Amino acid sequence: MYDNIRCGTMHRRRLLTASGATLAGVSLAGCLSSSEESVFKEITGSSWNLVVTFAEGSQIEEISLVNPDGDVFNGATLELGQRRIALSLIEYGSGEAQAMYRRGEEYTVVAVDADDERHERSITLEPAVELADIDIFGQTDVGDDPATGPLTDLHGASTTAPVIALENDGNAPGLIFESGVAGENVPNPRVAPPDRDDSTPDGARLIPLNDDQYGLVSTVGHAVVGVDETTSAVTAYSPFAFPEETFTEDEVAEWVGEEIEATLVVAIFPETELFATLTVAFGGELSRESNLWYFEETQLVEAEIE
């Protein structure tokens, strides 16, 4: 379903395998804490990273995050006295996720101290991304002025697109992969490319709202939802605009005051789909952009998140 994202090794370092038996550990949704005897004080997700904190006096020199196949996914060398390190769980470049951890599988955190002694703990990486809010881009306080900030290419019919906010209270980051709006009366539904399998929702890539780290937002394919973070995004097409090849101006004008129901589908990597039922009303002046007619006051009347 998401073959363009590698779930493999990010960095190979000296620790190429984990030992056959790890120290006793438990996997928690948000945090993994060790006993008093362990060098590991805390292992927890934060933003895009797995953050490891060591006990005072532990003298750790090297750390590796080892995947279930025994290969190092990521690792780092610590400076003398350093007790906290963040290991990225996503390799990101050119607006795309290049590599990512494997959801729901047990990884091993392996640390080597100054005496060359190995210390190991296990953790299962699980994002928990949920829809927190939905609105229509042109009618929301989130990025409501397309002429400012990074969204200078969003105007006109683009303001009729759904904008969403997602939250993640898991222990690993998720990716907003794509979004689609389906429904019998949706005027501009998105049709999936023919090479997609049936499990992939119809939809367009998302672009993040007001987030400078992505640079040219119009080129972004994935938006990261970090641990304990909220990420907002707007769909890159306008499902509630009216294509002129399908509708005449007179036909579109008849929609003023009408309400429709639609289903919003948001695909999150790894392998999660979120759904919401939308009631959308068409009102205000009728305008045209490129080959699309749209109502300037397209509004979200109700949104029910499943």
C-alpha positions as CSV (number, residue, x, y, z in Angstrom):
1,M,0.0,0.0,0.0
2,Y,2.8,2.4,0.8
3,D,5.7,0.8,-1.1
4,N,7.5,4.1,-1.7
5,I,8.5,4.4,2.0
6,R,11.3,2.2,3.1
7,C,10.9,0.5,6.5
8,G,14.6,-0.5,6.6
9,T,17.9,0.5,8.1
10,M,18.7,4.2,8.5
11,H,22.3,4.0,9.8
12,R,24.6,1.1,10.2
13,R,27.0,1.4,13.1
14,R,29.3,-0.9,15.2
15,L,26.3,-2.6,16.9
16,L,25.0,-4.6,14.0
17,T,22.9,-7.1,15.9
18,A,21.1,-7.4,19.2
19,S,21.8,-10.3,21.5
20,G,19.4,-13.2,21.5
21,A,18.0,-12.4,25.0
22,T,17.2,-8.8,25.9
23,L,17.0,-7.5,29.5
24,A,13.5,-7.6,30.9
25,G,11.4,-4.7,29.4
26,V,7.8,-3.7,28.8
27,S,6.3,-1.9,25.9
28,L,4.1,1.1,26.7
29,A,2.1,3.4,24.4
30,G,3.9,6.5,25.5
31,C,6.9,5.7,27.6
32,L,9.2,2.9,28.7
33,S,10.9,3.2,32.1
34,S,13.5,0.8,33.6
35,S,14.3,-0.5,37.0
36,E,16.7,1.2,39.4
37,E,19.5,-1.2,38.5
38,S,19.3,-0.4,34.8
39,V,21.3,2.2,33.0
40,F,18.1,3.2,31.2
41,K,16.2,5.8,33.1
42,E,13.5,6.5,30.5
43,I,12.7,5.7,26.9
44,T,9.9,7.8,25.4
45,G,8.7,9.2,22.1
46,S,9.0,12.9,21.4
47,S,8.2,14.6,18.1
48,W,9.9,12.6,15.4
49,N,12.3,10.8,17.8
50,L,12.8,8.1,20.3
51,V,14.4,9.8,23.3
52,V,16.6,7.8,25.6
53,T,17.6,9.1,29.0
54,F,20.3,7.2,31.0
55,A,20.8,7.0,34.7
56,E,23.3,9.2,36.4
57,G,26.8,7.8,36.3
58,S,26.0,5.3,33.5
59,Q,28.9,6.4,31.2
60,I,27.3,5.2,27.9
61,E,29.4,5.7,24.8
62,E,27.3,4.3,22.0
63,I,23.6,3.6,21.4
64,S,21.8,1.7,18.6
65,L,18.1,1.1,17.9
66,V,18.0,-2.4,16.5
67,N,15.1,-3.6,14.4
68,P,13.4,-7.1,14.7
69,D,15.7,-8.4,11.9
70,G,18.8,-7.6,14.0
71,D,19.9,-4.7,11.9
72,V,20.6,-1.2,13.3
73,F,17.9,1.2,12.3
74,N,19.6,4.2,13.8
75,G,22.4,4.9,16.3
76,A,24.7,7.5,17.7
77,T,27.9,8.1,19.7
78,L,27.5,9.9,23.0
79,E,29.9,12.6,24.4
80,L,31.5,12.1,27.8
81,G,28.9,12.6,30.5
82,Q,26.0,12.8,28.0
83,R,22.9,11.2,29.5
84,R,20.2,12.0,26.9
85,I,20.0,11.2,23.2
86,A,17.3,11.5,20.5
87,L,17.2,8.9,17.7
88,S,15.2,9.9,14.7
89,L,12.5,7.4,13.7
90,I,12.0,8.9,10.2
91,E,14.5,9.6,7.4
92,Y,13.1,12.6,5.6
93,G,14.3,14.4,2.5
94,S,13.0,16.4,-0.5
95,G,9.6,16.6,1.1
96,E,9.2,12.9,1.3
97,A,9.7,10.2,4.0
98,Q,12.5,8.0,2.7
99,A,12.6,5.4,5.6
100,M,10.6,4.8,8.7
101,Y,10.3,2.4,11.6
102,R,8.0,-0.6,11.5
103,R,4.8,-0.1,13.5
104,G,3.8,-2.6,16.1
105,E,7.1,-4.5,16.1
106,E,9.6,-4.9,18.9
107,Y,12.8,-3.0,18.7
108,T,15.8,-3.3,20.9
109,V,17.7,-0.3,22.4
110,V,21.3,-1.4,22.8
111,A,23.8,0.8,24.7
112,V,27.5,0.2,25.2
113,D,29.3,1.8,28.2
114,A,32.9,2.8,28.8
115,D,33.7,-0.8,30.0
116,D,32.4,-2.2,26.7
117,E,29.4,-3.7,28.5
118,R,26.1,-4.0,26.6
119,H,22.8,-2.9,28.1
120,E,19.5,-3.7,26.3
121,R,15.9,-2.8,26.6
122,S,13.0,-3.6,24.3
123,I,10.2,-1.3,23.0
124,T,7.3,-1.6,20.6
125,L,6.8,1.5,18.5
126,E,3.1,2.6,18.1
127,P,1.8,5.9,16.8
128,A,-1.7,6.9,17.9
129,V,-2.8,9.5,15.4
130,E,-6.4,10.8,15.5
131,L,-8.5,13.5,13.8
132,A,-8.8,16.4,16.3
133,D,-10.6,19.0,14.2
134,I,-12.0,19.6,10.7
135,D,-13.1,22.7,8.9
136,I,-13.2,24.3,5.4
137,F,-9.9,26.1,4.6
138,G,-11.4,29.5,3.7
139,Q,-13.7,29.5,6.8
140,T,-11.2,28.5,9.5
141,D,-8.9,30.5,11.7
142,V,-6.1,28.1,10.7
143,G,-4.4,29.7,7.8
144,D,-7.5,31.8,6.9
145,D,-5.4,34.2,4.8
146,P,-4.0,32.4,1.8
147,A,-2.0,35.5,0.8
148,T,0.3,35.2,3.8
149,G,2.7,32.6,5.1
150,P,3.7,29.5,3.1
151,L,0.3,29.0,1.5
152,T,0.7,31.7,-1.2
153,D,-0.3,29.1,-3.9
154,L,-3.7,28.5,-2.2
155,H,-6.4,30.9,-3.3
156,G,-9.8,30.9,-5.0
157,A,-11.3,27.4,-5.3
158,S,-8.5,26.1,-3.0
159,T,-10.3,27.8,-0.1
160,T,-13.1,25.3,-0.4
161,A,-10.8,22.4,0.5
162,P,-11.1,20.6,3.9
163,V,-8.5,21.5,6.5
164,I,-7.8,18.9,9.2
165,A,-5.9,18.9,12.5
166,L,-4.4,15.6,13.8
167,E,-2.9,14.7,17.2
168,N,-0.6,11.9,18.2
169,D,-0.4,10.6,21.7
170,G,1.5,7.4,20.9
171,N,5.2,6.8,21.3
172,A,6.3,7.1,17.6
173,P,5.5,9.6,14.7
174,G,2.9,9.0,12.0
175,L,2.7,10.4,8.5
176,I,-0.3,12.0,6.8
177,F,-0.1,10.1,3.6
178,E,-3.1,11.3,1.6
179,S,-6.8,12.3,1.9
180,G,-9.9,12.0,-0.1
181,V,-13.6,13.1,0.0
182,A,-16.2,10.6,-1.3
183,G,-19.9,10.9,-1.6
184,E,-22.7,10.7,-4.2
185,N,-23.2,14.4,-4.4
186,V,-19.6,15.6,-4.0
187,P,-19.1,17.9,-7.1
188,N,-15.4,17.2,-7.5
189,P,-14.5,13.7,-6.2
190,R,-11.0,12.5,-6.5
191,V,-10.4,9.4,-8.6
192,A,-7.6,7.1,-7.6
193,P,-4.9,6.3,-10.1
194,P,-5.4,2.9,-11.9
195,D,-2.3,1.3,-10.4
196,R,-3.7,1.6,-6.8
197,D,-5.0,-1.5,-5.0
198,D,-8.5,-1.4,-3.5
199,S,-7.3,-0.8,0.0
200,T,-5.9,2.7,-0.8
201,P,-8.5,5.5,-0.5
202,D,-9.2,7.9,-3.4
203,G,-7.5,11.1,-2.6
204,A,-4.8,13.7,-3.1
205,R,-1.6,14.3,-1.2
206,L,-1.8,16.7,1.7
207,I,0.3,19.8,2.3
208,P,1.0,21.1,5.8
209,L,-0.4,24.5,7.0
210,N,2.0,27.2,8.4
211,D,5.0,24.9,9.0
212,D,8.2,26.5,7.8
213,Q,10.3,23.3,8.1
214,Y,8.7,21.9,4.9
215,G,9.9,24.8,2.7
216,L,8.0,24.7,-0.6
217,V,4.7,23.3,0.8
218,S,3.3,22.6,-2.7
219,T,5.9,19.9,-3.3
220,V,5.4,18.0,0.0
221,G,4.1,14.5,-0.3
222,H,3.9,13.6,3.4
223,A,3.4,15.6,6.6
224,V,4.7,14.2,9.8
225,V,2.5,14.0,12.9
226,G,5.1,13.9,15.8
227,V,4.5,12.5,19.2
228,D,2.5,14.8,21.5
229,E,2.2,17.2,18.5
230,T,-0.7,18.6,16.5
231,T,-0.2,18.9,12.7
232,S,-2.7,20.8,10.5
233,A,-3.0,20.2,6.7
234,V,-5.2,21.1,3.8
235,T,-6.0,18.8,0.9
236,A,-4.2,19.7,-2.3
237,Y,-7.4,19.7,-4.4
238,S,-10.9,21.1,-4.0
239,P,-13.6,18.5,-3.7
240,F,-16.3,21.1,-3.0
241,A,-15.6,23.1,-6.2
242,F,-17.4,22.4,-9.5
243,P,-15.5,21.4,-12.7
244,E,-16.7,23.4,-15.7
245,E,-16.4,20.3,-17.9
246,T,-19.2,18.7,-15.7
247,F,-21.3,21.7,-14.7
248,T,-22.4,24.9,-16.5
249,E,-22.6,28.2,-14.6
250,D,-26.4,28.0,-14.5
251,E,-26.3,24.5,-13.1
252,V,-23.8,25.5,-10.4
253,A,-25.9,28.5,-9.4
254,E,-28.7,26.2,-8.5
255,W,-26.6,24.7,-5.7
256,V,-26.7,27.8,-3.6
257,G,-28.2,27.1,-0.2
258,E,-27.9,23.3,-0.7
259,E,-26.3,20.9,1.8
260,I,-24.6,17.6,1.0
261,E,-23.1,14.8,3.0
262,A,-19.6,13.5,2.3
263,T,-17.1,11.1,3.8
264,L,-13.6,12.3,4.5
265,V,-10.9,9.6,4.4
266,V,-7.4,10.3,5.8
267,A,-4.7,7.7,5.2
268,I,-2.0,7.7,7.9
269,F,1.3,5.7,7.5
270,P,1.7,3.1,8.8
271,E,-1.5,1.4,7.5
272,T,-4.2,3.4,9.3
273,E,-7.3,5.1,7.8
274,L,-9.3,7.8,9.7
275,F,-12.9,8.6,8.7
276,A,-15.3,11.5,9.3
277,T,-18.8,12.3,8.0
278,L,-19.2,15.9,6.8
279,T,-22.2,18.0,6.1
280,V,-21.2,20.9,3.8
281,A,-23.3,23.9,2.7
282,F,-22.9,26.0,-0.4
283,G,-23.4,29.8,-0.1
284,G,-22.2,33.2,-0.9
285,E,-21.0,34.5,-4.3
286,L,-20.3,32.2,-7.2
287,S,-16.7,32.6,-8.5
288,R,-14.5,30.9,-11.1
289,E,-10.9,29.9,-11.0
290,S,-9.2,28.1,-13.9
291,N,-11.7,25.4,-14.8
292,L,-13.5,25.4,-11.4
293,W,-16.6,27.2,-10.2
294,Y,-16.9,27.6,-6.4
295,F,-19.0,29.3,-3.8
296,E,-17.0,31.8,-1.7
297,E,-18.8,30.8,1.5
298,T,-18.6,27.0,1.3
299,Q,-19.1,26.0,4.9
300,L,-18.8,23.0,7.1
301,V,-22.1,22.6,8.9
302,E,-21.3,19.5,10.9
303,A,-18.4,17.0,11.2
304,E,-18.7,13.7,12.9
305,I,-15.4,12.0,13.5
306,E,-15.6,8.2,13.6
